[in-house]
């Protein structure tokens, strides 16, 4: 009888322990599931919708990285990149990249670097740099029109140079874009094949161009510094093109 009582006491003691283990297991599983959901949501949002980006260097000054009345040569402003705007979701796309968009992209020569520049030339157009100004030729304007670059600071206004490029006109082929930084004096962009000016790596016409598939998204809004919070709007080129 004593042995039977001892066995019953053991069984009674084991029941609560088993329930506690189940509760702990369920609690642990709940945490794991919630963490996985958060990770998947963050990955989805950053991959397809929006992503943070920190601007480096003065190539887009004064539009970007102009802090305390100085063009920053290191990391500076934080902004949000709209990655969904150019995405093709099951045959639907909000819109294609266009002139004036400030875009974040991977340069053709690197998959680990990110550049931020402004789209100047669209597919099917020809871009000419003449006497420090930018002229666009397209079907609507076969004689060309000068784009009014009101976003350029006084030291860059009408001072767009070709650096060491032998080309003066750039034919933008289908699926490509011609880009430049707003700080024309200190920007590595389409004019130099996205490499330092003295590298002389430009061999073909398409070396100067940015393939559309390299574009990560459109710069949307500045979030930091707080004194610089603003939405990045596109310039109006319409009147000049008429």
Secondary structure, 3 states (H helix, E strand, C coil): CHHHHHHHHHHHHHHHHHHHHHHHHHHHHHHHHHHHHHHHHHHHHHHHCEEEEEEECCCCCCCCCEECCEECCCEEEEEEEECCCCCCECCECCCCCCCCCEEEECCCCCCCCCEEEEEEECCCCEEEEECCEEEEECCCCCCCEECCCCCCCCCCCCCCCCCCCCCCEEECCCCEEEEECCCHHHCCCHHHCCCCHHHCCCCCHHHHCEEHHHEEEEEEEEEECHHHCEECCCCCCHHHHC
